[in-house]
Amino acid sequence: LAKPLRTGVGQKHSLSIELNNNNLSLIADFSYNHIAGVMKGSTRDTYDGSLQASYRHKNFNFRNILTVTSNVANDSPYGLFSEYAAMNPYYSPYDTHGLLVKNAALSVDGLDTDNSEFVANPLYNASLSTKIESRYLDVTNNLYVEWAVMQGLKATLRFGITEKRTSADEFYPANHLKFNDYEKDEFARKGSYQANTGHLKKLSGDFNVRYSVAVKEHHNLFANVGMNLSDESYEEIVHKAEGFPNDRMNDLIFAKQYLKESKPDGKESTIRDIGFLAVLNYSYDNKYLLDGSLRTSASSQFGSENRWGYFWSAGVGWNIHKENFIDDKIFDNLKLRGSVGYTGSQSQDAYASMATYKYLLDHTYTDYLGAELKGMKNDDLKWQKKMDYNVGIDLALFNNRLEFTAEWYKNTSEDLLYAVPVPEQAGVSNTTVTMNAASMNNSGFEFAATYRNRDHDFKYEVSANLSTVRNRVTSLGFGTDSYISGAYITNVGEEIGKFYGWVYDGIARTQADLDNHATQEGAQIGDCLYKDVSGPDGKPDGKVDANDQVVLGSGMPKINFGLNARFEY
């Protein structure tokens, strides 16, 4: 297991330059961050630069913030750590001469046997000229115009533009073991290359008017109304090629042909949003706090009947440490708070509510192209909604040396989006319709504590956190109480995505183990055996098949906790 691993040592450098006078301010920041992954050969290099310019003229303040980020990521040629974890501990990556072998499933003396299975040696693949690299360049510019209309009243207009270019290359040479099963007549197909190129463009803007006022010292009021607009488009093109005669010919131009039964592919999306917002905050003597918000948003992702979503939130707070009966020499903060709110979220699919088609480019009818339906139209598709409840307490003692936070939360999610397969009896195949179907809730507690000492040259800070979560699916819609997806099952009344599969029953070490076990199709010596739990009538039937799959456990921890320590001298 240690062969592909290392202790990664990274580095980070930054430089900041600031120039200003009474009305003009310029700030330039540059940084470089190198991350060395725990897998050998895995690196991430990020270059960041920003330029902020601010100019004040009478009641106006003009600000422009330009940021540029470049990232280059290289995945480890050693592959995935799971490949090494799956290896039997008695496998050897080397032969008797200390040379890397292709087949890791060797006999004890290091020699292949006629009946030995082939297990690809990931260390052998790591010695080849594999290339897995991704890059992106992100340029974002935001222009702000602020107008101080009068005392306490300010209007802010923002316009932003983002351009992001992405690319990725994945090359495996012909002698990579993923091509080991290719037949002799497929020799020229060995070696593969996948090239992805993407382009994201986003235009966004918002306008906000803020008003704050203090009335008779004890009353403080803040209000904000605003709107936002955005238009985001993305497109990506994917080329897959095969047939590379030499592992040094690691560029797409050396490919013999496109990948068998494939052609250039890609995707495209355009999402447009508009929203309006109103916020109100009130406090009395900085002791009693009240806030509320209303928001309405529309998105092109939803059906024509439900483009708009309406959301709200309300919260209260009590700064107990401001009361006269609290000793302010001990308590720096003692706050009790609570909130409730209705929020919404969008789909990741830009065209989930629209009928989508795929052209059939390989066939024509009277010189016309055909198309097949991929996604059905749903004019009633609407926002996913979540109701959040939260009650908490914040505590700070001894000049903020000790801080503690505790809170209880509960949220109920409704109208969760779910891609429902359309029955083939409807005249289509491999077609889905996205609908608002499922609902679930989460609840639990969160605790956090921090102690810090900064009174001496040696400074330190220690913190800990702990959280619990209880997840329950309350509905899957469409009259079903269970949904299976691969190795996961979701049942109404239980948590989402429990592990689902066969119960381990040992390894078949001899032919007798196979003969004395329930019939398990395809099982050979050295394979895992699974228990015959049930059959069509609910009783073991001497066969291991789909009837024997059961819930194996939960992947959701009951408790999450963490510890952090920071030292400074």
N, C-alpha and C positions, 0 to 999 in steps of 0.2 A: 504493500500500500504506500510505502514511502517513496517509491521510485519516481512518481510524477510530481512530487511535492517539493516545496522549498519554503524558506522564510522570506517573504517578500519585503523588500525595503523600498519605500517610496520617498519622494522629495517634493517640496512645494516652495515656490519662490514668488514674491510679489513686490511691486514697486508702485508707488503713488506719488503724483506730482500735483500740486495745487497752486493756482495763481488767482488773486482776486484784488479788487479795489472796492470803492464804495458801491458801485452799481453792477459791476461785471465779475463773474466768478467762473473759473475753469478748473476742472478736476479730471485728471487722466489716471486710470488704473490699469496695470498690467499684471498678469499672474500666469504661472506655469505649474501644473500639477501632474506629477508622474506617479502612477500607481502600478506596483508590481504585484500581480495576483499570486495566490498560493500555488496554483498550477504552473509548472515551469513554462516559460515562454509567453505567459499571459500578461499583457500590459495595457494600460490606458493612459494616454497623454492628452491633456486638455490645456489649451491656450485660451485665455480670456483677456479681453481688452474692452475698456469703456471710456467714453468721453462725455462729461457732463458740462454743459454751458448754461449759465443763468444770467439774465439781464433784467434789471429792475428800472422801470420808467414810470414815475408818478405812482398811480394806483395799479399799474400793471406789472406783472412778473412773467417773463418768458423763460421757459426752461426746455432744454433739449437733451435727451439722454440716448446716446448711441452705444450699443453693446455688440461685440463680435465674439463668438465662441467657435473654436475649432477643436474637434476631437478625433483622435485616431485610436482605434481599439484593435488589438490582436488577440485572438483566442489561442489557447495553448495547442500546439501540435500533438500534445500527449492525449488529446481527446477528453472524454468525460471521466471524472473520478469514479462514477458508478461502474464503468467498465472494469476497473481494477478491483472494486469491492465485490463484484460478481465472480471474480476468479477463485477457483479452488486454491487453497493455500499450498497444496503440493505441486501445483503447476510450476514449470520453470520457463522463464523467458529466454534462457540461453541453452545452447547445446553443450556437449562435453568439452568443446574447445573454447567455450566462453563467448561464442558468437550468437547474435540474436536470431531466433527462429521465427518462422511465420506461424506455426501451430503451437499454441501454448499447452495443448492437451497432450503432453508427452508422457511416456512411461517413466518409471523411476530412474532408469539408466540414461534418460535423455534422448532416446531413439524413438522415432515414429514406429507404430505397429500398424498392421494392415487394417485392423478394426477400430483404430482410435478415431474419435470424432475430431472435427476441425474446430478449434476455438482460436479466433484471431488474436494475435499477440499485440496489444496496444503499444507496447514499447517498440516493436518493429515499425509500426505505423509512424511513431514519433520520430524515427530516424529519416523519414522521407521528406521531400520538399513540399509538404502541405502548406497551404496558405488560407487562413481564415481571417479576413480583415474587414473592418467597417469604418466609415468616416462620415462626419457631417460638418457643415459650416452653417452657422446660424447668425444672421444679421438682423437686429431689431432696433428700430428707432421710434422713440416716443417724444412727441412735442406737446408741451403743456402751456396753456395761456391762463393765467390767474388774474382775476379782476377783483380788487377790494372795493366793492360798491360803496360801502359805508361801514361804520363801526359794527363789527359782528357779522356782517353779511359779505360772503365771498362766492364768486362764481368761477368754476374751473372747467375748461374745455381741454380734452385730450384727444390726440389722433396718433395712432400707432400703425406701424407696418412691419411685418416679419417675413423674411425670406430664408428658407432653410433648404439646403441641398444635402442629400444623403446618397451614399453609395456603399456597396458591399461586394466583396469578392470571396468566393469559396472554391478552392481548387484542390482536387485530389489526384495525384499522379497515377499512371497506369498500374504501377506495382503496389498500390494501396490494397490492403486486404479486403476492402469492401467489394472489390471486383473479383475475388477469388472464385466465386461460383460461375463466372462467365464461361460459356462453352468455347471450344476452339474456334468455331466460326464467328464468335463475337470478340475475338482478340482485338480487332481494330476499334472496338467501342470502348476499350478500357481508358480510364482517365475521364474526369468530369470537371466542369466549370460552371458556376452559377454567378451571374453578375446582376446586381440590383441597382437601379438608379431611381431616386425619388426627388420630388420637388414640392415643397409646401409654401403656400403664400397666404398670408392673413392680413386683412385690413380690419381695424377696430377703432372705435371711438366712443367716448362717453362725455356727458355734460352733467355737472352737478352744481347745485346751489345750496350752500350751507349757511345756516344762521344760528348764532349762539348769543345768549343774553343772560346776565345775572340781574335778578330783581330783589332789591332790598337785602342783599348780601346772602340770604339763606337759600334763595330759589335760583337754580341754574337750569337753563333750558337749551337743548341743542336739537336742531332739525335739519334734515337733508332730503332733498328731492332730486331725482336724476333719471337719466335714461342712458342706454347703451345700444350700440349696433356692432355687428361683426359679420365678416364674410371670410370663410376659410376654405381653401381648395387644396387638394392634394392629388398627386398622380405618381404612380410608380410603374416602372417597366422591368420585367424579369426575363433574362436570357439564360437558357440552360443548354449547354453544349457537351459533347463527348468526343472521345477519340484523340488522345494526346500521345504522340509517339515517344516523347522523352519527358522525364520529370523536370528537366530544366526549361522546357517549353511551357511555362506556367502563365501564359497570357491567352486571352480569349481568341486572339487571331490565329492561334495554332490549332484550333479545333477542327476535327474532320467533318463534323456535322452537328446539327441540333440533336439534343437528347431524343432517343427513340420515342416515337409517338408523342412528341411535344413540339411546340412552336413558341415564339415570343408571347409572353403573357403579361398581365399587369392589372392595375386597379385604379379607380378614380373616384373622388368624392368631392362634393361641394356642400357646405353647411352654412346657413345664414340664420342669425339670431337677432332678436330685438327684445328689449326689456325696459321696464319702468320700476322705480324704486322710491319708497318713502320711509324715512327713519325718524323716530322721535325718542329723545332721551331726557329724563327729568331727574334731578336730585335735590333733596332738601337738606341743607346744611352739611352736604357731603356724607350724610349718614344713611339716608333712605333713598334707594335708587330704583328707578323704573324705566324700562325701555321697551319699545315695540317697533315692528317693521312690517311693511307690506310690499310685496313684489309680484309683478306679473310679467311673464316672459313668453315669447313665441319662438318656435324653431321650425325650420324646414324639414326636420327629421320626422315630424309627427303628421298624422293624417289631417286632411283638410277640415275635418269636423272638430279636431281637438288640438290645434296648433298652440293655443294659449294655455298656460298653466298659472294657477294663482296660489301664492304661498304667503305665510305670515309667521311671525314669532313674537314672543313676549317674555320678559324677564324681570325679576325683582332681586334686590340685594339690600343687605343691612350691614353697614360698617359698625359692628358692635364696639370696636376699639375707640370709636369717636365718642362713645357715651361717657358721661361723667363718672359712672360707677366702675369703670375699667381703669386699671393702673397702667398708664401709658409708658411707665418706665420698664415694664415687663413686656407688654403687648405692643408690637409695632404694627401688627395687622391681625384682625379677627373679623372675618367676613362670612356671612351666611348668604347663600345665593340659590336661586332656582330659575329654571327656564323651561319653556315649552315652545315648540315650533314645528311648522309644516314645511318641509323642503322638497325639492324635486330634482331629478337627475335625468340625463338624456341617454339615448342609445349610442353605441359606438358605430353603428351602421348608419351611414348617411341616407340610405334609401330604403330603410326598413318598412316604411309605409307605402312604398310605391311598387308597382309591378315591374319586375326586372327580367330581362331576357338575355340569353346567350346565343350569339350567332353560330350557326352550323356551317363552318367555313369549308368543310370537306365535301359537302354535297350541295347541289343546286337542282332546282326544278324549273324547267323552261327558262334557264339562265337567271333565275332569281334565287337569292340566298334564303335559307330557312332559319328559324330561331326556335329555341325551346325556353319554356317558362322556368325561371329559377326561383323567384320570390313573388308571392301573390300580393295584390294590393289590399291595404287595410286603411280605409279612411277614418276609422275610429281609434287608431293607435294614439295613445296619449302618454303624458309624462309619468315616469315612475315617481311615486310619492312616499315620503317617510315622515312619520310623526315622532318627534324626539322629546323626551322628558329628561330633566337633569336637576339634581339637587346636590349641593356641595358646600363644603366649608373650607376656608383658607386661613391658615394660622402662621404668624411670624413672631418670634420671641427673641429677646436679648439682643437688640440692635441688629435684627435680621440674621443672627447667627444660625438660628434653627427655624426651618420652614416646614410646614406640613400641609398637605392637601388630601381631602377625602371626598369622594362623590359617588352617588348612585345614578345610574342611567338606564333608560329603557327606550328602545325605538322600535316602531312597527312599520314595516315596509309593505306597501301595497302596489298593485298593478305592475309587478315586476315583468319585464319583457322576456318573452320566451318564444323561441323559434319552433313552431309546431309543424311536424311533418304532415304533408298533405297525402292522404291515401291514394294509391295508384289507381283505384277505381274511379277517381276523378278525371282520369285521362292524362295524368302527368306523372313524372318520376323524378326523384331527387329534388323535390320542390318543398319549400317551407313557407309558412305565413307567420310573420311576427305578430304576437298578440300580447295584451296585458293579461297575464294569467295567474301568476303565483303571488303569495304573500308570506311573510315571515317576521319574527320579532327577535330581538337581542336584548339582553339585560345583564347587569352585573355591577361590580364595584371597582373603583380605581383609587389607589393610595400612592402617595409620593412623599418622601421626606428628604430633606437636605440639611447638612450641618457644615458650616464654613468657618474658618478662622483666618483672618487676614490682618491680625494685629502685629505680626512680626515679619522678619525677613523671609522666614520659611512659612509659606502659606499653603493651605490645603482645603479641599472640599470633598465631602463624601455624600453620596446620594443613593437612594434606593427607591424602587417602584414596584408595585404589585397590582395586578388586575385580574378580574374574573369575567367570564362571559358564559351566558346560557343562550344557546341558539335553538329556535324551534320553527319549523316550517308549518304554517297554519293552513295553507292551501296551495295546490298545484294546478287547479282549474281543470275544466273539461271532464269533470267527473272521475278523475283518477287520483289515487292516494299514494302512488309510487312511481318513481322515475329512475331508470337505470341508464347510466352513461359510462361504458367501459368498466373500469374497476371501482366505480362509485355508485351508490344508491341513495336516493332521497325519499324518505317516507314522511307523510303528513304526521305531525305530532312529534317528530324527532328532528335532530340537527341536520343541516344540509351536508350532502356529500360524504356519507360514511363509507369506509372501505368495504368492498363487496367482492367475494371470490370464493375459492375452495379452501378447505381446511387442510393444512399440511399434515402429512401422515408418514414422514420419513423419506429415505432415498432407496431406490431399487439398486441394491449392491450386487445381487445375483439374479439369475433367471428364476430361481425359486421364489424370490420376493415378488416378481411379476406374476408368476403362476398362482401364488396364494393370495393375491390382492384382487379387489374388484376390478373389472375390466376398465382400463383407462386407455382410450384410443391414442396410438402414437407413442406410448410410453416405452422407453428403452432403459437398459442398464445404465445407471448413473443419473437418471432423471428423478425429479421429485414426484412423490406419490401423494394423492389426495384422498380424503375420506369419502366413503359412500354414505352420505347423510340422508338422502331422501330419493324418492322416485315420483312417477306420475301420480301415484295414489297416496303420497305422503310418507311412504316407508322405504327403507333401503332396498334397491332392486338389483344389486350386483354390478352396477355400471356407474362410472363417474362421468356425469354430463352436466348440462345446465341446471338440472333439478337439484344439484348438490351445492350450488352456490348459496352462501349465507353472509350475513353481516359480520365482518371480521373485527371491526373496532372503529374508533374515532380518530380522525386526524386533527381534531380541534382540542387544544390543551384546556384543561379546566382552570389552570392558574398560569399566568405569565409573570415573571419577575426579573428584575435586573439590578445590578449594582455598578456604581461608577465611582471612581476616585480620581482626583486631580491634585497635583502637587506643583508648587512654584517656589523658586528660590531666586 
